[in-house]
Amino acid sequence: MARKSPSTKKTSTIVVAGDATVDWFEMATPALGLTSLESNSRFNWQNYPGIYRFARPGGALLLANLICSATDANVIAPEVSQVENVSPDKVVHSFVSLGEYPYSLKEKRGVYRIREFKGYAGVEKAAPLPVQGSVSDADIVVLNDAGGSFRDADTDWLEALNTGTWIVWKTTFPLGKGKLAEKIGKYAERLITVVEADDLRQEGAKISRRLSWERTAQECVWQITYNPAISFLNDCAYLIVRFGVEGAILYQPAERCSWLFFDPKIGEGGFAEVYPGKMMGLGCAFTAGLISQISEKIGKAEVKAGILQGLCSMRRLWQLGFVKQRSELSSLDYPYADLWVPLEQCDFKIAEAEVPAPTVEPDARYWSILEGLNKSVEEMAYHFVIYGRDPALDQVPVGVFGNFVTLDRSEIESFNSIKNLIKEYLDSPGVNRPLSIAVFGPPGAGKSFSVTAVAKSVAPEKLSETPLEFNLSQFKTIDELITALHKVRDIGLSGKVPIVFFDEFDASFNGKLGWLKYFLAPMQDGKFRDGEVDHPIGKAIFVFAGGIYSTFTAFSEQNDPEFKTAKVPDFISRLRGYVNIKGPNPESSDLDDDRLYMIRRAMVLRFLLKKEAPNIFDEKNKCRIDSGVLRALIKVPRYKHGVRSIQAVIEMSVLSNQRSFEQAALPSPEQLELHVDAREFNRLAARDVFLRIAREKIAMAIHENYRRENKDKKPANDPSMVPWEQLREDLRESNRKQADDIPIKLRAIACDFIPATNREPAILHFTEAEIEKLAEMEHARWVKEKRDSGWTQGEPRDDRRKIHPHLVEWGQLPDSIKEYDRNAVRAIPELLAQAGFEIYRLE
């Protein structure tokens, strides 16, 4: 593309230097398919497949063009006219083939992306292209260090540096080599280093890939901080580590602070699964996006915005591919003008989270973005069931495996690990024994559903359509296991890889864990014996689902002497992975130990309601469900049979042809009791009804508390100090309205209340800050009530003329009057307890 001429207004001057390339693209075209008559009138070569080939500027040349298109800056850089005429003796040439791909898996319109990277041509020590123009007094110098000759060449760009010049160093493996790294080190306080995570991995940094964003971020920051092989990367003002087009980490060495920018919906490398094909120039697009946000001012906020813009620009480049400038294929070029969408208009949602400072011991601190959210888990759960999302949850990494979705970091890591194992297994043609995986969890946790979804999210076309399921606790003889293995083998012979569930593999059989020894040969050798004949099983995915042990640790760390006799160590040695599934119930009786069970329930509920009762969803996919029903489904202490019980409650409810899930649709208490504590469930569902029933009782208690607190402060003839039976009706109604306002006040301090079934209500104590906030709310409510009844502010108080001196803002009240309101709100937990309710904090 043509470079911009310097603007007449004051603009930034950006110098671009570094390794340049000439990138050759070739595009195969089919033969014209002419008839014999037409063939006689055309050139012979038109009867054969053809190839279009054309060259485009790459490396530093491409980067300069992208910065020109992204900014109004005066860009000074190497220049080459007619790149197709440049010899590989002067500039390295690269070669790629293009193909036409669907825009995405959901949208089939064609775009041009790279099909294959074919290699390079050029001399080893070709001198880098010189910068064209005066480089003095640059605001930013951008270095495209692609590991070529630029690293050891004369550094003409140094002339561009002054006391305020910043350097953006886009570097690659091998890192920190050559004269360039030595010279850059002198400008650490004005240096922004950009590197890919894969280059750190090549340097030996142990950074996991596609397990969870939290783990990847923590490992990356730990490696940067403590790994001596890459410690030189700390010599900069900002270090940016890019994880493909899906995420990045910003690290400030001086402050030891770091931030993760990530796509909550996909992990590293996941973009390619949605948008087929490959693209080049992504690192240049990211760097140009970064420059577009820091060209006028450089600080932490601007660098963060630059990372967001860079991620957006890379993704748009991948999406759009190479676009035609004219009708000819040879006019394909980078979509320069379409890459720079303002951040607020970008379709891609990138979340940000601060990464905890690393400890000396790796993995010493478990970090979960979900658990760190400053929002009530209960409210997020309600919102997810109703809307299918929550603004806070949009900032949380999510694991999506077909129809199975999880937000729990440990589950995401386990399932991604299993997914990686399955992908590697299916892509390895020489492996002919089963892949063995164990899955643990409480009954009804959804073990078979989740693992099947994970497996089918890899390569559904290679797997059997329906998993085989065998419950070993129901097998009585070895012959039944042999028959099951024959069925497995039959599916394998059909060309599909069977998914096989051995439920309750830890059941007893002629002793504790007696089935395990019969699986050792099939797992290790891929064979089983029937009589005197060994039968090969071939490829298969064996999933061993625990029925007795709910976690792998409980299964593997037994002290029972029968442990070794049952061949448990031998069995474990043949496993290639395991998953612990938590299920919809809290893992501990102490709910603070597992605050996320309500989120797990919400995800299951939303899925099952969509499946079983699609009629209760409106055209915007909003679930129409009564607040009491939703509260009971989310808050009931335990589902007796896990996910199966949630499904049963929904199936037993009368939802056919209903527009919403009302309390009247719930099954009878006798039916509910099969799956939940029916009394607790119904009290949760009918909480607001119970509150209305208790309204008068609470209002009376409010009044009696008022009399008790003020008996020495009010005159005996004060009309508000008489017993309830003698109280004027307008004052009774005022107490009732105060009772009605309690739920609003509790929400304001992130609290709620539930009926206390079969127990004494617990009494929650408000903090002083909460008391002050609620007291101010109570005063504001009282002022509104009075003004709505015609009262005005004035001195002295006159009940007949409806004049009151305290109808003023909270800050204007004397402290002695404020104390009335403080006493009123201090009493709320005790008042609700007297009515059979207890307050709890929303966690």
N, C-alpha and C positions, 0 to 999 in steps of 0.2 A: 504494500500500500504506500501511497505517497506520504512523506513526512509533512507535518504542519510547519508553516512559516512562523517565525517568532512573532508573538502578539505585540501590538503597540502598548498594551497595558502591562503593568508589572506582573510577571508570571515567574514561577519557579524555573530554575534551570536544572535539568536532570541529565547527567552524563551516564551513558550505558556503555559498558565495555565487557569483554569476555569472549569465551569460545563461541564461534559462529559455525553454522553448517548450511549446506545446501541440501534441502530435503526433496527427494524425488518421489513422486506419487505415481503409481500406475493403476489403471482400472481396466479390467478385462471386459470386453464387449462380445456378445454372441455373433455368429455368422448371420448374414442377412436372411438366409433361408430362401433364396430366390428360386424361381422355377427355371427349368432348362432354357426357356425362351429368354427370360430376363438375364440369365447368366451370360448369354451370348452378347448382351448389350452392356455388361458391366465389366469392371476389372476383375481378374481372376481372384485376387487376394480378398475381395469382398465376400467370397463364398466360405471364408474361414474365420474363426474367432480372431478378434483384434485386441489391441492393447493401446489405450491412451496413456501417454507418459508426459508429465510436466513437472517443473521444479518450483519450489517456493522457499523463501528465506527462512532459516531456522536458527535456533540458539539465540545468541545476542541480537541478531538481526530481527528475529521474530519478537523478542522481548521488547526491543525499541519500538517496533510497530504497535504492539499492544499498549505500551505506555502512551504512545501518541494518541491512540484511539480512546484511551480512558481518561486522559487529562488535557488541560489546556497548557501544559508546561512546554517550555522550550527544550526539546530533546536533542541532545548531541550524542551521536553514536556512530559505529561503523556503517558504511553504506556500500551497497553493491547494486549496480544496474544490470539487468538481464542475468539473473543468477544462473540460468541454464547454460550460460557460456563460461562460467567460472570453472577452472580446472580443479580436480581433486588434489593436485599438487599444491594448490593455494589454500583451499578450504575443504574440510572434511565433508564428504557427501554421505547422506543416509538414504535408505531405500525402503519403502513400504508399499504394500498393495492395499487398495481400497475395495470395499464391498458395499452393497446396498443392504441396509438393515431396517427392520421396523423401528419406528421412533421409540417405542417402548413395548413391553409385553402386553400392555392394554391398548395401545394405539398403533395401528399397522401401517400408517403412511411411511414412505421410505425416506431414509436419510443416509448419507454417505459417511462411513466411519472406517477405521483401519481394520483390515482383516489379518494382516501379518506384518511383523517387523522383519525385514530381510537382511539387514546388516549395514556395514559401512565400507567406504573406500576413501583412501587418502594416505598421505605420508604421516609418519609419527610426529615429526617436529615442524609441521607447517606453522609458520608464524601467525599469530592472531591478527585479525584485521585491525588496522589503526582506527582510532576515533577520528571522525571527520569534523573539524571545526575547533574553535577556541574553547578550551575546557576550564578556563580560569573562573574561580568564584562560583562553583556549582553549589546548589543547595543540597542535592542528593546525588551520590554516585552509586549506581546499581551495577553489581558485578555478577555476570553469568559464568560461574566457575563449574564447568561440566566435566572436570577431570582431564581436560586436554592440555594443549601447549600453553594456554594462557597463564597457568600457574607459575611457570618459570620464565615467562617472557618479560621484556622491558615494560615497566609500569607507567605508561604515559598518562594514565588516569590520575596518578598521584598529583599531577599539576593542578587538578581540579579542586584539591582540598584546601580549605581555609579553616579558620577557627570554629566555624559553625556548620561545616559540611557533615552530613550524615552519610554513612555507608550501609547499603543493603547488600549483603553477601549471600547470594543463592549458591549453595555449594552441594557437592555430592561425594559419594565414595570414590576413592579412599579419602577420608576426611583429614584435614589439617596438614596436608602434604604440600611441599613446594615453597618457593620464595613468597608467594602470595600470602600464605597463612602467617608467615613471620612479619610481613609488613602490616597486615591488617591488625595484628595484635597491639600495635601502638595506638590504635584509635578505638579501644574497647568501649570508652564512655559514649561514643557516638556510632556504635555498630549494632545493626540488626542482622542477625544470622538466620537464614532460612534453610532448613534441611528436612529431608524425608525420613520417616521412621525406619523404613527399610534400610537406609544407609547406616543408621545407628545399629540396627540388627547385624548388618554385615561387619561392623566393627566389633561385634561380640557382645553388644548390649542385649540382655535378656528382657525382651519386651513381648508380652503375649500378643497374639493376633486373634481378633474375633472371639474373645471369650466374654468380656464385659468392658464397657468404657471405663468404669472405675478401676478395674485391675490394670488395664492398659495404661491409664494415666498415672497411677501410683508407681507402677514399675518404670515407666519412662522417666518420671521426675527423680526417682531413686537412682537410676542409672546415671542421669546427668549430674546428680549431686555427688555420688560416691564412686563411680567407676573411673579409675585413672585413665583408661584408654580414651575416654572422650571428655576428660575434665577441661580441656582447652576451650570447649564450647561455652564454659562459664565466663570467658573473657569477652563479654559483650554487654550492651545495655538491655537488649531483648533477644531472646532465643525463641524461634518459632519452629516447632516440629510438626510436620504435616503428615497426617494419616490418610493417604489416598485423597479422594475428594470428599470423604465423609467427616473428617474432623481434624482438629489441630490442638496443640498445646502452646500456650504462651508462658514463657518462664522468664522471670526477672532475677538474674543471679544476685544482684546487690541486695535485694530485699528477701531473697529466697521464697518468693511468692510465685504461684503458677495457677493458670486457669485452663480448663478444658472446654473446648468448643466442639460440639458433637451433634450428629443427627440422632435424635432419640429413637427413630424408627428402624434404623439400619446400623450395622456395625461396619468396621473397616472392611473395604472390599465389596460391600453389599450393593453399591450403585450399579455395578456391572451386571448383577443378576436381574435388574429391572430394565437397563438400557444396553442391549447387546452390542457387541463390537468393542473396539478399543479406540483410544484417541491419543494424540501426541500434542505437545505444547501446553500441557496442563500446568506444569510448574511455572512456566512463563505467564500463563493467565493468572495464576494465584499471585505471583509477584507483582504483576501490573495492577491487580485489584488492590493489593496492599498499598502500592505507591499512590493510587488514586485517592486514598484517604489520608495520607501523611504528607502529601506534596506541599501543603501550606503550613502545617504545624505538626510537630511530632511529640507525642506524649502517650501515656498508657491508654487513654481513651481512644486516641486516633489509631494506635496500633491495633487495638481490639476491633475497632470498626474496619480496619484494613483486612484483618483476618476473616471477618464475616464477608466482606466484599470479595476477597480472594476465593473463598469457598463457593460463593454464589457464582462467580465468573467461571471457575473450573467446571462446575456442574452444567452451566449453560453451554459451555463449549462442547462438553461430552454429549449433551442432549441434541444440540443443533447439528453437530458434525461439520463436515465441509459443505459449504453451500455454493451453488452455481451463481456466478456473476452474470452469465449469459446462458444461452441454451446449450452451448457446447460443454461436454464433460471436462474438457481441458481448462475451463474457466473456474473450476472448483477452487475455493480458497477458504481461509479462516473467516468466520462470521464476526469480523471485528466490531462493527457498529452495534450488534445485538447482544453483546456480552455484558454491557455495563448497565444493568437495571439497578435503580436506587434500592437500597437495602429495605426500605419500608414497602417496596413493591415486589420484593423477591418472593417467589413461590416456595422456596425452601426454608423450612423452619430449623434453625440451628440454635441449640440451647447452650447455655454457659453455666459452668459450675467451678467454684474455687476448689483446687485440689489441696488436701491437707499436706502440711509440711512433712517431709519424709523423716522417719526415725532411722537410726543407724542399722537396726535389724530390719531386713526386708520383710514386708507383709506383717509388720508388728501392729499396724492399725487397720482394722476393717472399716471401710468407708462405703456408705451407700447413699447415693444422691436422693433416692426416695425417702429414706429414713431421716435425711437431713432437711427435708422440706419444712418450712415454717407455716404449716397449715394442718388443720385437723384431718386425720386419717378418715374419721367417720364422715365428715362432710365431703371429702373427695370420693369416698365409696358411694354415697348417695348420688352425687353428681354423675359419677361414671355410669351407674345403672340407668339413670334417666336419659343422659345425653350421649353416652358412649365415649365420653372424654371429660376431662377436667382441665382448666387452664394450668393448674399446678402440675398435673400429671403429664402435660405436654412437654414439660421440662425434664422428664425422667426417661432414662433408657428403657426401652421395651423390647422384650424378646417375642418375635412373631414367628411361629412355626405352623404354617397352614392355619387351621382353626384354633390352634392352641396359642394363647397369649399369656405372658407372665411379666410382672414388673419386679419380681424379687431377684436381686443380684445373684444370690447363690444358685437359684434355679436357672437364670439366664446363662451363667457360666457353665453349669453342668450340662445343660441341653446343647449349648454351642459346642462344648467339647465332644458330646455324643454325635452331633451333626458333622463335625470335622472328621471324626473317626469313620462314620458311615460313608461320607464322601470319598475319603481316601480308600476305604475298603472296596467300594463299588468301582473305583477308577483303577484298581490294581488287578489286571487280568490273570496274573500268575497265582493268586491266592485262591485256594479251593477248600478251605475249612471255614466253619462258621465264625462270625464276629460275635463275641459273647459280651453282653452288657447286663448289669444288674440294676434293678430299680426298686427303691424302698419307699415306704410311706404308710400312713395309717389306712385302714380299710376305707374304700370309697374316695381316695385321694385323686383318682383319675390316672392311675399309672399306665394302663394300656392305652388309653386315649392320647395322653400326652406324648408317649414315646412313639406311637404310630404316626402322630402328626409331625414329629421331628423327622422321622425317617422319610416320610413322604414329601417333606419340604425339600429334600435333597434331590431325588431323582425318581419321581413317581412312575415314570415309564419303565424303570428297571425292576420295580418291586411288585410283589403279588398284590392284587387289588384288595383282598380281605386278609387280615392277619389270621394265622392259625392260633387257637387258644386251647391250652390243655391245663386243667387244674390238677396238680399232682396229689393234692390231698384226697382226691376222689379215686386215684389209681390204687388198685389192690395188688397188682402183679407186675413183674418186669415186662411181661408180654404186652401189656397195655402201652408201656413206654416205647417198645420196639415198633408197635403198630403206628404210634404217633410219629416216630422218626421216618417210617416208610412214607407217610403222608407228606412230610417235609421234603423228602427226596423226590417224590412225584412232582411237586410243584417246581423244584429245581430243574428237573428234566424237561419241563415245559418251556424253559427259557427265562423264567422270572425268578427273582431272588425272594424267597419267602421270608416274611417277618413272623417269628414264632414266639408266642408268650407261654412260658411255663409258670403259671400262677402257683403261689404257695410252694415254691421250690424248697423252702426251708421246713416243710412239713415232715413229720416223723414217718419213717418206713423201716420197719425192723430195727428201730432204734432212732435216736435223735439225729436229725439231718441226714437220714439214711439214703435219700435220693442222690446226694451229691456225687458219690463215687461212680455212679452209673453214667454221669455226664463227662467224666474226665477224658475218656477216649474220643467221644464225638467232638468235644471242644478242642482238644489238642491235635488230633489226627484227621478230623473230618470224616470219621468212619464209625459205624456201629455194627455189632455182630448179631446176626440172626441165625441161630444154630451154629453151623460150621462155616458160614459164609460172612465175609466182611463186605458191607455195603457203603460205598462213598456217599456222603451227604451233598457235597458240592457247596456252592456259596449259599449262605443263609445268615439271617440275623437272629441270634438267640437272645431273647429278653427274659431274664429270670426275675420275676416279681415276688418280693418277699410278702409273706402273710403273717409271720410271727414277729419279725424284727422290723421296726419302722425306720431305722436308719442303718447305713452301712457300718458305722462305728459300733452300734449295738450288735450287729451280726459278726463283725470281724474281731472284736476285742473281748471275746468270751474267756472266762477263766475255767470253764467247765472241762474236766478231764476228757470228756467225749469229743471235744473240739478236734483234736488231731486224729482220733480214731475215725471220725466222720469225714476226714480228708478235706476239712475246710481250708487249710492253707493251700493245698493243691488246687482246689476249686478257685480260690481267689487269684492265684497266680495265672490262671487261664482267662480271667476277665480282662477286658481292655478298657472298661469304663464303668462308672456307676452314677446314679442320680438319686438324690434324696428329694422326694416331693412332699411338700408340707401339707397340702390339702386345705379345706375350708375352715377347719377348726383351729383355735389357738394351740400352739405347741406346748404351752405351759398354763397352769392354773393362774399364774401371775401374768395378767394380760400385758403388763409393761414389758415383759420379755419377748412378746410377739405382737407388736402393735399393728402389723400389716395384714393380719388375718382378715380384716374387714375388706381390704382391697382385693384379696384373693377371692373372697365371697362375691364381691361386686362383679368381678370379671366373669366368674362362673354364672352368676345370675343373669347378667346381660346376655351372655351367649345362649343360655337355656331358654330365656324368655323369647328371644328372637326366633329360636328354633320351634318352640312349642306353642307360642301364642303371638304370631306376627301381627295379628289384628289389633293388639293394644299399642302398636307403634304408629305415630302419625306420619304425614308425608315428609317431615324433616327428620325422621328416625328418632323422635323423642318418645320415650316410654311413658305411657299414661298409667301411673301407679299411685295408689293412695299412700300418703306419707306414713300412716301407721303400719300398713302392710310392709312397706319398704324398711321401716325401722325394725320390725320384727324379723324380717328375713336377714337383715345385716347384723342385728344385735343379739339374737337368741344365743344363749351361751354355747350350745353344742348341737351339731347335727349328728344323730346317732350313727348313721351309716355314711357320713361324709357327703361327697357329691351326689351319690345315689339318693340320699335323703332330700337334698335340695331339689333334684329332679322330680322326686316323688311328690313333694309338697306342691310343686307347680302343676304336675299332671293330675293330682287329685282336686285341684282348684277348678271351679266352674268358669272357664275362660273362653269357651267356644262362642263365637259371635258377639263377644263383649268388646266394647271400645276401650275399657280400662280395667285395671286389676283393683277392684274394690274389696273392702273387708267382707262384704257379703259373699264374695266368691271363694273365700277360704274354706277348706274342708272342716268337718266336724272335729271337736276336740278328741274324740276317740280315734279318728284317723290320724290326726296330727301326732298323737302320742306315740305312734309307731316310729316317728322320725325325729321328734323334738320333745322338749318339755312343753306340753300343750298349754299348761296354765301360764308359764312364763311367756310363751310366744303370744298368747292372746292378750295378756296384760300389756305387753309392749305394743301390740297392734292397736289396742284400745286406750293407750295412755291418755290421749287428749280427752276421750270420753270420761275416763276416770277423773281427770283434772276438773272437768266441768262439774262432775258430780260432787267433787270435793271443794268446789269453789266457795260455797257458803261457809264450810268448815274452816277453810284457810282465811277467809275474810274475818270471821269471828276471832280466829287466833291472832290475826294482825291487830285487830282492835284491842284485844286483851293485852297483847304485848305493849301496845302504845300506852294503855292505862298503867301498866306495871312500871314502865320506864319513866313515866311522867307524874306519878302520884304525888311527889314532893315538889313538883315544879308548876303545876296547874292548880287554879283555885277549884274548890269542891263543886262550885256551881257552873263550871265550864261545861257546855253541852256535849263536848267530845269525851268527857271523862265518866259518863254514866255507863252502866252495864248494857250489853248488846240489846237486850230485850227492850230497854228504854231509849235506845239511840234513835235519833231522827233518821228517816228513810234516806235523806240525801247524804248523811254521813255514812250510813251503811253501804250505800252505792259507791261511795268514794273508796271504802275498804275493798269492795268487790273489784273495782277497777285496778286497785293496787295489786290484788291477787292476779288479775288477768295479765298484768305487765311483767310478772315474774319470769316467764319463759323468754321474753325479749331481753330482760336484763342479763339472764344467764348466758344467752348467746353472745352478748356484748363482751363477756370475759371468757369466751371459749369454753363454756360449760353447758351441760344439758342435764336432764333428769329422767329417771325411769322408775316404774313401780318396783318396790322392794318386795319380791315374792319369797315367801318362806324364810324370811330373815329379818332381823332388826335393821332398819335403814342406817346406813353409815352417815355420819355427820361430817360434811366438808367445811373447812375453815377458810374463809376468804383472806387474801392478803390485805394489808393496809391500803395498797394502791388500788386494789379491786373495790374495796369498801368505798374509797373516795370517788371512784368512777361511778359506781352504782348509786351512791348518794346523790351525786349531781344529776344523774338520770332521773331519779325519783323526784327530785325537786322540779326538774323541767316538766315531768309528767303532771305533777300537782299544779304547777303554774298554768299549764294548758287546760287542765280540767277546770280550774277556777275561772280562767278567762272565757272559756266556752260557756260557762254558766252565768256570765255577765259581771263577774267581779273585776274591779279595777284597783290599781295600786294607789295607796295614799295613807296619810296619817290623820287621826289614829284609826285603829281597827273599828269598823262599824258593820256588824253582821247584817243589820236591817238594810243598810244602803249598799251592801256588798263592796266594802272597801277594806283592803288588807295591805299592811305595810311591807309584807315579804314577797310580793309579786314582782321580784326583781331577778336579775341574773345571779347565778351561783356565787360569783366572785364578790358581789355586793352584800351578801348575807353575813351577819355576825356569826362567829364560830359557835356560839351557844345555840343558834337556830339550826346551823348545819348539823349539829349533833343529833337532832331529832331524826333527820334523814339517815344519818349513819347508823343509828340504833335500829331503824326500820330494816335496813338491808342486812345488817349483821344477823338479824333474826331469821332470814329467809331459809337457811338450811334446816333449822330446828322446826320452823313452821311446816315445811314440806314433809319432814320426817313424821310429824304428828299426823299428817294425812296419808302416810304410807309410801312416800316417794323419797328417793335419795338422789343427791346431786353428784355428778362426776365430771371430771375435766375431759374435754375432747382432746385426745392425743393424736 
